[in-house]
Amino acid sequence: MRPFVPLVAVLVFGCVLNANGAFFEWQTHRAVLREISVGGILASGMTVVIVSGGIDLAVGSVLALSAVSFAWLTLLHGLPGFFALPLVLLVGAAAGALSGVLVAWPRMQPFIVTLAMMVFARGLAKELSGGQKISTYVQDPSGAFRSVPLPAVFEALDGRVLGGNVSVVTLVFLGSAFVTWVILERLRVGRYLFAVGGNFEAARLSGVPVHFTLIFAYVLSGICAALAGICQAAQETHGDPETGLGYELDAIAMVVLGGTSLMGGRGGVALTVIGALTLGYLEKVLSLNAYSSELRLMLTGVILVLAVLFQRRFGRESA
Amino acid sequence: MGERLPHGEPRLELVELSKTFAETRALDRVSFDVRPGEVHVVAGENGAGKSTLIRVIAGAVTDYTGELRLDGRAVRFANPAAASAHGVATIHQELSLVPALSIADNFELTRAASPFAPRDRRRASAAAAAALARLELALEPAVLVETLSVAERQLVEIARALAGNVRVLVMDEPTSALFERDVDRLLSLVERLARDGIGVVYVSHRLEEIFRVATRISVLRDGRRVFTRPAGEVTRDELVSGLVGKAASSPPVPRVRAPRAVRLRVRGFGCDTPSRVPFDGLEFELGVGELVGVAGVDGSGASTLLHVLFGAARHTHGEVTLDGEPYSASGPRAAFARGVALLASDRHESVLGELSVLANATLSSLGAFSRAGVVDRAAERAAVAPASSRMRVKAPSLDAAAFALSGGNQQKVALLRCLLSKPRLLVLDDPTRGIDVAARADVHELLREVAASGTTILFRSTDLAELAALSDRVLVLARGRHTATLARGELDDARLLSAMMGGAA
């Protein structure tokens, strides 16, 4: 029950202030759900990495690289969406695999490996896009500019379903959270992830495929980052090499706020969804009630600390 | 043995101490006193409340009810530092030295001084040297702790605890990682400290040890004090039945076995890994269903042998066959694939504290409990529940995190994990280190059953009584060489010890 307490507190706060009733309208909630979706997709992958005892600082940059790649393939080269989508996911998986291999075999610290990947992927995104946003207004090899129509996949991902009540990106977020949940809670590799994060040496001596498990975690996080990047590109209708700056920290905040331990081996993606909702609603309640953005940042920092302090588990002693 | 009960005012008094954790009552109105010059042994099974008691005295548990009195004055330690400032020194089972620092630096860590006080390396080094000399330890203060053996670290830890002005010394199974000669040295030291007027609280499982050092014995069971009596008035059977709560069981029946097929054959086997104690020229065979002990002091290569068999096969030479096929495991996974399982001696390497009992138990055999990568949780539960109750694992539930269990029960869970992988060869590194009499008896019984069902067991032990009680044969290693093999009939302490020290059997 404890992970719910900060969320309920924020919701009660929202109901009390309620911004002249705006808090009670569905579109407010729809907006919150849409706003947390890209971060939530990143946080789903991040949860897996953190459970494995690591951290993935590269997700914001991989998101940008993926957004740029997606725009580059579809807008600049006119590739159909169903073809571009798996290719971009592959880009994310490759970035994750590279981080994972470095963490698994030379046993480099995840913080350093993914810090390097964060810088590298950002550079690659800028290289690929020539430092410019890749939009529907594209330049031909001949130098002439022309406008291309926005592909259907962009509109589909930025749209709404269920009578306009739910954004598509929200479904993508919930879908990735569900897939991650299945992996962590139902699959063998999920058990291995908890084991490796909880006690690497004991896991290794128990015959757990520790290297595969570590690489798997970063590949999954890379794929989630690519998916988030595609959604980001669809929402912005272009591929921006500067997008996603600092998103890795938001994702980590969502994971931690849920109660997943940064030490590894304990937590879950359901907690992360709660963490994402808490952060999203906090931001929305404060902005609805006209708190300045400066104050919002400061309050978010304070509340993050309070929530994690509150959740810390006691009673690890045994008789 | 303490023949006279020291008189005088108690050094330390425990009055009606109680402590309840979330679900369990760890201590229930426990009272006794410790007088200067006394070695007060506290005995109890795992889960009896000994660890909690120690943590209360050491200032690590503060939300208890009841009272602690030190030299007649009520005290309540806010934290461990407050306890040591009052002259209450505690030596925990888990070593608290920082491996990357030198011995002298570790000594300095516990000195109460301002964090900004200038460091006097020469004085620190001299102080450490003096404390080491007091225990007759031939170690340089400048040596890094990570280069020391477990036994040496334990002794350094004790030396450090004694460096201050100590009135009460609490020791939690200080000999669990030590070999006989170090045990003897330690026990003499404990007796000497008591004579100097320190009140010693000594927690132990080992009966010989208890009767050797105890002035008085307090037995705890299920958080309650069963009795406190002068050691001279307690018989062995009384102590054991006090611990277990029932009459002591009879010793095991010797096993007689027909000759059996060879499971593991080792020829000219050697290892010279830079990071481990080397061994060479090993020749032996293990039969199907045989229970074989490996004896050897620190530095004999016995521990290396177990690890090499399990899957650190680099830097080895010679010939090893398992059931007639060449065997060389490049890692734990490869070893498991060939039906070889290892239980590590260090519980931090064998138990995953954050994971549930269930997840711990099935971790090595998860493939058998899953289809297409999906874990069949019902099948897991169906396999683990009866096995864990047969092994008498005491756990709140199978879903409880392993760290909530007592040490002996954690060890049983780790052993269960090995067994569920259905090993042909089970390698155990000191399987009952630091677990109590009852749990040890359970583990022994279980290992005999496992061997009887056809699994070959090779185990190392630091406990001579265990080697004698459990083994069909004992291989003795000394300085990396196989110096003797003792059969079941010839296993006695004297023979074992002389072989381990490198003499003839």
Contacts between the chains, C-beta under 8 A, distances in Angstrom:
chain1	res1	chain2	res2	distance
A	186	B	374	5.7
A	186	B	375	6.3
A	187	B	370	7.9
A	187	B	373	5.2
A	187	B	374	6.0
A	187	B	375	6.7
A	188	B	366	5.1
A	188	B	367	7.3
A	188	B	370	4.8
A	188	B	373	5.2
A	188	B	374	7.4
A	188	B	375	5.5
A	189	B	373	6.8
A	190	B	375	7.7
A	191	B	359	5.9
A	191	B	362	8.0
A	191	B	363	7.0
A	191	B	366	6.0
A	191	B	375	6.3
A	192	B	366	7.7
A	194	B	352	8.0
A	194	B	354	7.1
A	194	B	355	5.9
A	194	B	359	7.0
A	195	B	352	5.6
A	195	B	355	6.3
A	195	B	359	7.3
A	195	B	363	5.8
A	197	B	354	7.9
A	198	B	352	4.6
A	198	B	353	6.8
A	198	B	354	3.9
A	198	B	355	5.5
A	199	B	348	7.1
A	199	B	349	7.9
A	199	B	351	7.6
A	199	B	352	4.6
A	199	B	353	6.9
A	199	B	354	7.4
A	201	B	348	7.5
A	201	B	349	5.1
A	202	B	344	7.6
A	202	B	348	7.0
A	202	B	349	5.3
A	202	B	350	5.9
A	202	B	351	6.4
A	202	B	352	5.2
A	203	B	352	6.7
A	203	B	363	7.3
A	204	B	331	7.8
A	204	B	332	5.8
A	205	B	310	7.9
A	205	B	332	5.2
A	205	B	342	6.2
A	205	B	344	5.6
A	205	B	349	5.7
A	205	B	350	7.1
A	206	B	332	7.2
A	206	B	352	7.9
A	206	B	363	4.6
A	206	B	364	4.7
A	206	B	417	6.3
A	207	B	332	5.1
A	207	B	333	5.0
A	207	B	335	7.4
A	207	B	336	3.7
A	207	B	337	8.0
A	207	B	341	8.0
A	207	B	363	7.8
A	207	B	364	4.9
A	207	B	421	7.2
A	208	B	333	7.8
A	208	B	363	6.4
A	208	B	364	8.0
A	209	B	333	6.1
A	261	B	354	7.9
A	265	B	352	7.3
A	265	B	354	3.9
A	265	B	355	7.1
A	266	B	354	4.9
A	315	B	21	6.3
A	315	B	22	5.3
A	316	B	403	6.8
A	317	B	21	6.3
A	317	B	52	7.6
A	317	B	55	7.2
A	317	B	61	6.8
A	318	B	21	7.4
A	318	B	51	7.2
A	318	B	403	6.6
A	318	B	404	5.6
A	318	B	405	7.1
A	318	B	406	6.6
A	319	B	21	6.1
A	319	B	24	5.6
A	319	B	26	3.6
A	319	B	47	5.8
A	319	B	49	5.9
A	319	B	51	6.6
A	319	B	52	5.2
A	319	B	223	7.3
A	319	B	406	7.0
